[in-house]
Every structure is written in C-alpha cells, then in structure tokens.
Amino acid sequence: MRKWLWLMMLAVCPPLAAVSADVTVDDFAYGVRIDVPGTTAIAAMSLPEQVYGSAFRPDLGDIRVFNAAGEPVPHMIRYAQTLKTDAPWRSLPFFPLPEAAAAGTGGYGVFVRTGPDGAVVRVDPPSAQVSSAPPRTFLIDLSRVGLSRDGRSLARLRLKWQPGDGHIMATLAVDASDDLVNWTTIAPRSAVSDIRYAGHRLMANTIRLSATGKRYLRLRHLDEGPALSLVRIEGRIQPEGRNPVRAFVKIDGRPDPDRSGVFEYSTGGALPVDRVNLVFDQANSMADARLESRSGPDAAWIRRFKGLFYRIDVDEPPLTSAPQAVKVSMDRHWRLSVDASESTIGSAVPRLELGYRPHDLFFIARGSGPFTLAFGSAAVEPLKVNVAALFDGINRHRENGMEQWVVPRGQRIVLGGPRRLTPLPAPLPMRRIVLWSILVAGVLVVAVMAWRLARRMNS
C-alpha cells in the first residue's frame, strides 16, 4: 500500500526545486559598448538616453554591466549631480550713456574716465547739448567686482526697472569690450518684458550671455519703443565644475477624440521628469492648462502642474514661458487639459517639453574591456546587494572622487533582441500544486482502501 502511495505522489508532483541559470548578456534586449582606460578602477558615465526608452522596469533595475569575459561587475546608478550650485546674483555698477544731439558725433558723445585699475570712475557728458530723452544705452563695469576671476565669465544679466502701470516690452543687445573702443556683441538680440493682464503676469528680465572675460559691457536698445528706467543690474557667473545637468525632449501629442481641449502624450520611456513646458508653433499663443501623468494605460491620472504657458511674438526671439518645476515622475503617459475660455492656441496641438535629470552610472572596472552596458529585460530582477556604500566609502578617501569618466562607443547594439522585453508567463504556484497533489493522492489512497474493504466484506 505504501508503495502505491509513493508512486502516485511522484507521478503527480512536479519537482520541488529548480536550478536557475546566471544572468548573461543575452538575457537583455540591447546594449552599448564602453571603452575604459586600462588603469581605471571605477568608471563613470552619463546614462545614455536609449536606456530610458528600452528599459523594462521603471526603476531601471534591469540593467547590468559586463566585462569582455561576460562577467557582471558591481554597478550603481544615481541622479546626475553638479559640483556646486549656481552662483548668487551680484549687483553691477552701471552708468547711463546720454546720446549726443548732434548727428555728426559718430556715436555716443561721452567721455568715460577710468582709474588705475581700469574701473570706471565717471562718465562725463559732452560739452555739446545732449537730448533730454531717457538714456537708451548703459555702460556696465565688471572690473571692480572681479566676476571674471578664475577663468569664469558672466553668464547672465538680470534687469530691474521702476514699477509702473504700463506694459514693458523691449529688445536689447549686449556688447563686450576691454578698452571701451572695440566692441564685440555677446547677446545680439534679447527680449525683456513685464506684462500684466487678467491676473496673470508675463515677466522676462534675464539675458543670457555668450562666454566672455572682458571688463566692460554695453547694454543698448534695438527697438524704438520706450526706454527702460533701470534701477538695478545684476550679474551671475558661470557655475563651477560641470554645467547643471538637465536634458529636454519635445513630444508631439494627439487630441482626445472624445473631449475637446484634451491632448495625450507618450514619452516612450521612463524618463525622470522634473520640468514641464508647452511649445507653441503658432505665434501669440497662450494656454491656461493642467498637466497630469500616469504610469500605465489603466492607472489613475495624477495632477502634476496647473498654470499658464505662453508664446508672445513681439520680436525675435519670441517671449516664451519658462519650464515649470514638478515632483520627479517616471510616468510614460501624460495628459494636457486646456481651459478654452482662458486660452488662445487655435487648432494646433502644442508640443510637450519635458526636462529630466539623467542618471550617472558608476561601475568597478574588474576584468578586461571592452565593457557592455546591457539593458531591457522582462525577466531580470534588480540587484539584491546595495553597493552604494561601497562607492561612497571609496570616494570618502579622495576629495574629488576617484572615478574616471568615459563615454559609450557608437550606437545601441542588439543583444537578446526585442523578445527579451516580452513579459514571461506567470510562474506556476508550486506550493499550491504540491498541496493539491498530496490531497488528490490522499483521496485516491482512501478510495482504494475503501474498495478493498468492501470486497472483503462481500466475500
């Protein structure tokens, strides 16, 4: 009787243990090759954009780094960081330059006096009669504040003017010089504005500058509109170290066929978005809009931002709304809802501009290269071992870290192919199968025993 019981259990019960194979390069859909210098201990690189589009897991847990022998090496990813934050705004000395009334003066009839260190001491008007109109040109002195020390130059200007009831719109240019005679244009055309309407305010008062280490700047009007009544000019130098890390993508949308003023967008990847904006192709467009996102087609929509986006074409370049900060989201689906009563977007579909903080990848260069960054797998789980403490402990012994920054070689390559992105069928519930198998076997044993007992009683 026991022999029958064991035979039945072996027949119906599946194996209770299975040996799983190690993760290999072919378990991933795609990859990129990485060349690492031979003396490198820790390599670092900015995570390529195609990783976000091909990774299966939104937490990027399905990526690995392999050496030339196909062995996985320890790695870590984290949001890209800057060495230092943006420099503070600093007030800059500036002087209005009155325009000479005489047309034959050949320019601005002023005399600029400088001290021994080159700083502007005084701006003297010409002896000839000058116009009583407000000045349209300003001289900015950078020599006395030392903004160009350490090889860093001025990156932006910020203007402040007298508040008033009227609208402010002006087009400006900025020139740079070392001798107040020869000038080089570093901002050929920039628009500033301060417009209030229906409770909204369009404020644009910063000017981006090309890199320059010159000692003087000249701010001048290009249009014939009212002159700016400037009360303060501030400057900000370029940040130290790497530039602030943020990438932007523009996504085309499609209108919702069932609802007017609603548009849907798909990022095509799990981008860690923290900035949003709208890009209008038609001039003089404005949208009072709400942006929402969700992780999948069946998930609930989550509100990310509500506010005003605009494009005003007063001159070249047009005035546009700045990207708005939102809580970091890696959702792939976005929805825009526009209030038609407060918006002027016409029939065109605005493009969605998303800014995201990419990740940096760090890995230990163990073994020989080239190394392969493999990504995109529906079967691979995240690493169970947290190696962040290892990298932090190594960097703690060096002030600036000991990683060697590298770049991927060439384009994306195919490893296991797109089929690796197809989710595997759900695993069999082994415990339930075993329990049911034992239960069925027990019922069969009881049935056999009852049958034999009945035969004996009949005989």
Secondary structure as UniProt FT lines:
FT   HELIX           2..12
FT   HELIX           25..27
FT   STRAND          30..34
FT   TURN            38..39
FT   STRAND          42..46
FT   HELIX           49..54
FT   TURN            58..59
FT   STRAND          63..66
FT   TURN            68..69
FT   STRAND          72..73
FT   STRAND          75..79
FT   STRAND          90..91
FT   STRAND          94..96
FT   HELIX           103..105
FT   STRAND          111..114
FT   TURN            116..117
FT   STRAND          120..124
FT   STRAND          137..141
FT   TURN            143..148
FT   HELIX           149..151
FT   STRAND          154..161
FT   STRAND          168..177
FT   STRAND          184..197
FT   TURN            198..199
FT   STRAND          200..204
FT   STRAND          206..208
FT   STRAND          216..221
FT   STRAND          230..237
FT   STRAND          247..251
FT   STRAND          254..255
FT   TURN            257..258
FT   TURN            260..261
FT   STRAND          262..266
FT   STRAND          273..279
FT   STRAND          285..294
FT   TURN            297..298
FT   STRAND          302..312
FT   STRAND          319..320
FT   STRAND          324..329
FT   STRAND          333..338
FT   HELIX           340..342
FT   TURN            346..347
FT   STRAND          351..356
FT   STRAND          359..364
FT   STRAND          371..375
FT   HELIX           388..395
FT   TURN            396..397
FT   TURN            399..400
FT   STRAND          403..405
FT   STRAND          408..414
FT   HELIX           418..421
FT   HELIX           430..458
//
